[in-house]
Amino acid sequence: MAIALPDISQFKKRIEEIDELMNQPDFFNDARRSASLSREQLKLRQLIEDYDGLSSAKAALAEHKELLQDAEGDDELKELAQEELPELEAEIERLEQKILVSMIPPEDSDSRNTIVEIRAGAGGDEASLFAGELFRMYGRLAERRGWSLEQLGSSESGINGFKEVAFLIRGDEVYKQMKFESGVHRVQRVPATESQGRIHTSTVTVAVLPEAEEVDVQIDPQDLEITVTRASGPGGQGVNTTDSAVQILHKPTGIIVNCADERSQIKNKAKAMTVLRSRLLQAKKEEERAKYAENRKKQVGTGDRSERIRTYNFPQSRLTDHRIGLTIHSLPQVMEGELDEVIEVLQAEDQKLKIEALMTVQAES
């Protein structure tokens, strides 16, 4: 696949700009910005190295072909050149593909921390139980990746499950790894309470939102309706003995956020605002970049059994991701947070679609 390469000077110029920024005394004051620019610099340096390698491989290929066309050339040398042609062609294809991947515009949100919201859908208690299992699965994934997890709010079902639970994951490129978890997750298994041994189907919805900062979303206090009530549920230790539960309604959008996990009203309000900002940022990004994102309603779905991005079939120890047609038979390991294979295939498919879009733009320009 031959690609039209852009002028390499634009990438060299960008490296010089980043170098100037990195030499400023206050460069490392903003940890997120400095980390992002450092990653961009490394990526650009690698891109230039790949361009140089591609140019060398193309030059070598041209020389080999010229040698083969030389009627009076050395036969032994021609034979050697003929043997090396497939290797050079494969190297050119590899570098062209790598360069295309490097040319994909970066997603600003990929390096952000992430808020995950899990809600039980169709299936009653069984859905609540599976919501709790997904929460634990993502917790184990976070441990495996060295991320930290903070619970933001929840509504327990009383059977070791959750009607809904929201949590924040902090770490390196969390959103990049987690964003494909958004959608309806369907579980098929025999519930512990099923005396006839029949398989039941239940659903859980998952929403994955990049964490927003105050500078990302400006919220007018007049647009908020804040209600404080006494926390319900087992609570204990003072959680349900004071007016600590907080509900925030964002009137322009109708978004409602509840938080009652903390004893402190102030802490609950802060956590609720964290979730609200992220939901508003997600909505903003969906409008600006509809090409690569779906709106939150489509992302979450209704929780109906017919909607799903993934099925967890426990009797067959099978996980199927319906978006990419991937099926793996290691469900117990997946539930322990071993999602690497699924994440990698989803990222590869996303990358493929973006490369196709990039090639279409190049062809039209």
C-alpha positions in Angstrom: 0.0 0.0 0.0 1.7 3.2 -1.2 0.9 6.3 0.8 1.3 9.9 0.0 3.7 11.2 2.6 3.3 14.8 3.9 6.2 17.1 4.2 8.5 15.9 7.0 9.5 19.5 7.8 6.2 20.1 9.6 7.0 17.3 12.1 10.5 18.6 12.7 9.1 22.1 13.2 6.7 20.8 15.9 9.6 19.0 17.7 11.4 22.4 17.8 8.3 24.0 19.3 8.0 21.3 22.0 11.7 21.7 22.8 11.2 25.4 23.4 8.3 24.7 25.7 10.2 22.1 27.6 13.1 24.6 28.2 10.7 27.0 30.0 11.2 27.0 33.8 7.5 26.4 34.5 7.1 23.5 32.1 6.7 20.8 34.7 4.3 22.8 36.9 1.4 21.3 34.9 2.0 17.6 35.2 -0.7 16.5 32.7 0.4 19.0 30.0 4.1 18.2 30.4 3.5 14.4 30.2 1.3 14.9 27.1 3.9 17.0 25.4 6.7 14.6 26.3 4.8 11.7 24.8 4.1 13.8 21.7 7.8 14.6 21.3 8.8 10.9 21.6 6.1 9.9 19.0 7.3 12.6 16.6 11.0 11.5 16.9 10.0 8.0 16.2 7.9 9.1 13.2 10.9 10.9 11.7 13.1 7.8 12.3 10.5 5.7 10.5 10.4 8.2 7.6 14.2 7.9 7.3 13.9 4.1 7.4 11.2 4.1 4.8 13.2 6.3 2.4 16.2 4.0 2.8 14.1 0.9 2.1 12.6 2.4 -1.0 16.0 3.5 -2.3 17.3 0.0 -1.7 14.3 -1.5 -3.5 14.8 0.7 -6.5 18.5 -0.3 -6.7 17.6 -4.0 -6.5 15.0 -3.6 -9.3 17.5 -1.7 -11.5 20.1 -4.4 -10.9 17.6 -7.1 -12.0 16.9 -5.1 -15.3 20.6 -4.9 -16.1 21.1 -7.3 -19.0 24.8 -7.5 -18.5 24.9 -7.6 -14.7 26.4 -10.2 -12.4 24.1 -13.2 -12.3 25.1 -14.1 -8.7 24.4 -10.5 -7.6 21.0 -10.6 -9.5 20.1 -13.8 -7.6 20.9 -12.2 -4.3 18.9 -9.1 -5.2 15.9 -11.2 -6.2 16.0 -13.0 -2.8 16.1 -9.7 -0.9 13.1 -8.2 -2.8 10.3 -9.7 -0.6 12.1 -8.7 2.6 12.4 -5.1 1.3 8.8 -4.9 0.2 7.6 -6.3 3.5 9.7 -3.7 5.4 8.3 -0.9 3.2 4.7 -2.1 3.9 5.5 -2.4 7.7 6.9 1.2 7.9 4.1 2.7 5.8 1.5 1.1 8.1 3.4 2.3 11.1 3.6 5.8 9.7 -0.1 5.8 9.0 -0.8 4.9 12.6 1.5 7.7 13.8 -0.4 10.2 11.6 -3.8 9.4 13.3 -4.8 12.6 15.2 -4.4 11.9 18.9 -7.5 11.8 21.1 -7.2 14.5 23.8 -9.1 12.4 26.3 -6.9 9.3 26.0 -4.5 10.4 28.7 -7.2 11.4 31.1 -8.4 9.7 34.3 -11.8 8.0 33.8 -15.2 7.9 35.5 -17.1 4.6 35.0 -20.8 4.3 35.8 -22.3 0.8 36.0 -26.1 0.3 36.2 -28.2 -2.9 36.5 -30.6 -3.2 33.5 -33.0 -6.0 32.7 -32.9 -9.0 35.0 -33.7 -7.8 38.5 -31.5 -9.2 41.3 -29.3 -11.1 38.8 -28.5 -7.9 36.9 -27.6 -6.2 40.2 -25.3 -9.1 41.1 -23.6 -8.9 37.7 -23.2 -5.1 38.1 -21.3 -5.8 41.3 -19.1 -8.4 39.5 -18.3 -6.0 36.7 -17.3 -3.4 39.3 -14.9 -6.0 40.8 -13.6 -6.9 37.4 -12.7 -3.4 36.6 -11.2 -3.0 40.1 -8.9 -6.0 39.4 -8.0 -4.6 35.9 -7.0 -1.4 37.7 -4.8 -3.3 40.1 -3.1 -5.2 37.2 -2.4 -1.9 35.4 -1.2 -0.1 38.5 -4.2 2.3 38.5 -6.0 3.6 41.6 -9.8 3.4 42.0 -12.0 5.7 44.1 -15.7 4.9 44.5 -17.8 8.1 43.9 -21.4 6.9 44.5 -23.5 3.8 44.7 -26.8 2.3 45.3 -26.5 -1.2 46.7 -29.1 -3.9 46.0 -28.7 -5.7 49.4 -27.6 -9.0 47.8 -23.9 -8.1 47.3 -24.8 -6.3 44.1 -25.4 -2.8 42.9 -28.4 -1.1 41.3 -25.7 1.4 40.2 -22.2 2.3 41.1 -19.8 5.1 39.9 -16.1 5.2 40.4 -13.0 7.2 39.3 -9.9 5.4 37.9 -6.6 7.3 38.0 -3.5 6.3 36.0 -1.6 6.3 32.8 -3.8 6.5 29.7 -6.8 5.1 31.5 -9.5 6.4 29.1 -7.6 5.0 26.1 -7.8 1.6 27.7 -11.3 1.8 29.1 -13.4 3.7 26.5 -14.5 0.6 24.6 -16.2 -0.8 27.7 -19.2 1.6 27.1 -22.4 -0.1 26.2 -24.7 -2.9 27.3 -23.1 -6.0 28.8 -25.2 -9.1 28.7 -24.8 -12.1 31.1 -26.2 -15.6 30.6 -26.1 -18.1 33.4 -28.1 -20.1 35.9 -28.8 -17.9 39.0 -28.2 -19.4 42.4 -31.9 -19.0 43.2 -33.0 -20.9 40.0 -34.2 -24.4 41.2 -34.9 -25.7 37.6 -31.4 -25.0 36.3 -32.6 -22.7 33.6 -30.3 -20.1 32.1 -31.3 -16.5 32.6 -30.3 -13.5 30.6 -29.7 -10.2 32.3 -28.1 -6.9 31.3 -25.9 -4.2 32.8 -25.1 -0.8 31.2 -21.6 0.7 31.4 -20.7 4.3 30.7 -17.1 5.4 30.4 -16.4 9.2 30.7 -13.1 11.1 30.6 -12.6 13.0 33.8 -13.3 16.7 33.3 -11.5 19.6 35.1 -13.1 22.9 36.0 -11.3 24.6 33.0 -12.9 22.1 30.6 -16.5 22.8 31.6 -17.9 26.1 32.9 -20.9 25.5 35.1 -23.1 28.4 36.2 -24.2 27.9 39.8 -27.6 29.2 38.8 -28.0 26.2 36.5 -27.7 23.8 39.5 -30.5 22.6 41.8 -28.8 21.0 44.8 -30.8 18.8 47.2 -29.5 17.5 50.5 -31.2 14.6 52.2 -30.4 11.9 54.8 -28.6 8.9 53.3 -30.6 5.7 53.2 -29.5 2.1 53.4 -27.4 0.2 56.0 -24.8 3.0 56.2 -24.0 2.8 59.8 -21.2 4.8 61.6 -23.1 8.0 61.0 -23.6 7.8 57.3 -27.4 7.7 57.5 -27.8 9.8 60.6 -27.0 13.2 59.1 -28.2 15.1 56.0 -25.1 14.1 53.9 -26.6 12.7 50.7 -26.4 15.1 47.8 -28.3 15.2 44.6 -27.4 17.7 41.9 -29.7 18.6 39.0 -28.2 20.4 36.0 -31.2 22.2 34.8 -30.2 23.0 31.2 -29.5 19.3 30.4 -31.6 17.5 32.9 -28.6 15.5 34.1 -29.0 14.3 37.7 -26.1 13.1 39.9 -26.5 11.5 43.3 -23.8 10.8 45.9 -24.3 9.5 49.4 -21.2 7.3 50.0 -19.4 9.7 52.3 -20.4 10.9 55.8 -19.5 14.4 54.8 -21.9 16.5 52.8 -19.0 18.5 51.4 -17.2 15.4 50.1 -20.4 14.0 48.6 -21.0 17.3 46.8 -17.4 17.4 45.5 -17.8 13.8 44.1 -21.1 14.6 42.5 -19.6 17.7 40.8 -16.8 15.5 39.5 -19.3 13.2 37.9 -21.4 16.1 36.5 -18.4 17.8 35.0 -17.4 14.6 33.2 -20.9 14.0 31.9 -21.1 17.5 30.5 -17.6 17.3 29.0 -18.6 14.0 27.3 -21.7 15.7 25.8 -19.5 18.6 24.6 -17.0 16.3 22.9 -19.8 14.2 21.3 -21.1 17.4 19.6 -17.6 18.4 18.5 -16.3 15.0 17.4 -19.4 13.0 16.3 -17.2 11.2 13.8 -15.5 9.2 16.5 -18.0 9.2 19.3 -21.6 8.3 20.0 -23.8 10.3 22.2 -24.3 9.2 25.8 -27.8 7.9 25.3 -26.6 5.5 22.5 -23.5 4.6 24.5 -25.5 3.4 27.5 -28.6 2.2 25.7 -31.8 1.3 27.5 -30.6 -2.0 29.1 -33.0 -4.0 27.0 -31.9 -7.6 26.6 -31.7 -7.2 22.8 -29.0 -4.5 23.0 -25.5 -5.6 23.8 -21.9 -5.0 23.0 -20.7 -8.1 24.8 -22.1 -11.3 26.1 -20.7 -13.2 29.2 -21.9 -16.8 28.9 -21.0 -18.6 32.1 -22.1 -22.2 31.3 -19.8 -22.1 28.3 -17.1 -20.0 29.9 -17.4 -17.8 26.9 -17.0 -14.1 26.3 -18.2 -12.6 22.9 -17.6 -9.0 21.9 -20.3 -8.5 19.2 -18.7 -5.3 17.8 -15.6 -7.2 16.5 -16.8 -10.8 16.4 -14.3 -11.8 19.0 -15.0 -14.9 21.1 -12.7 -16.2 23.8 -13.2 -19.2 26.2 -11.5 -17.9 29.3 -14.3 -16.1 31.1 -13.1 -16.8 34.7 -9.8 -15.1 33.8 -11.6 -12.1 32.3 -13.7 -11.7 35.4 -10.4 -11.5 37.3 -9.5 -8.4 35.2 -7.6 -10.1 32.4 -9.0 -8.0 29.6 -5.8 -7.4 27.7 -6.8 -9.5 24.7 -10.2 -7.9 24.3 -8.8 -4.3 24.7 -6.0 -4.9 22.2 -8.4 -6.2 19.5 -10.8 -3.4 20.0 -8.0 -0.8 19.8 -6.7 -2.5 16.6 -10.1 -2.3 15.0 -10.5 1.3 16.0 -7.1 2.0 14.6 -8.0 0.3 11.3 -11.1 2.4 10.9 -9.2 5.6 11.6 -6.6 4.7 9.0 -9.2 4.1 6.4 -10.7 7.5 7.2 -7.3 9.0 6.9 -6.6 7.4 3.6 -10.0 8.6 2.3 -9.2 12.2 3.3 -5.8 11.9 1.5 -7.4 10.5 -1.6 -9.9 13.4 -1.8 -7.3 16.1 -1.1 
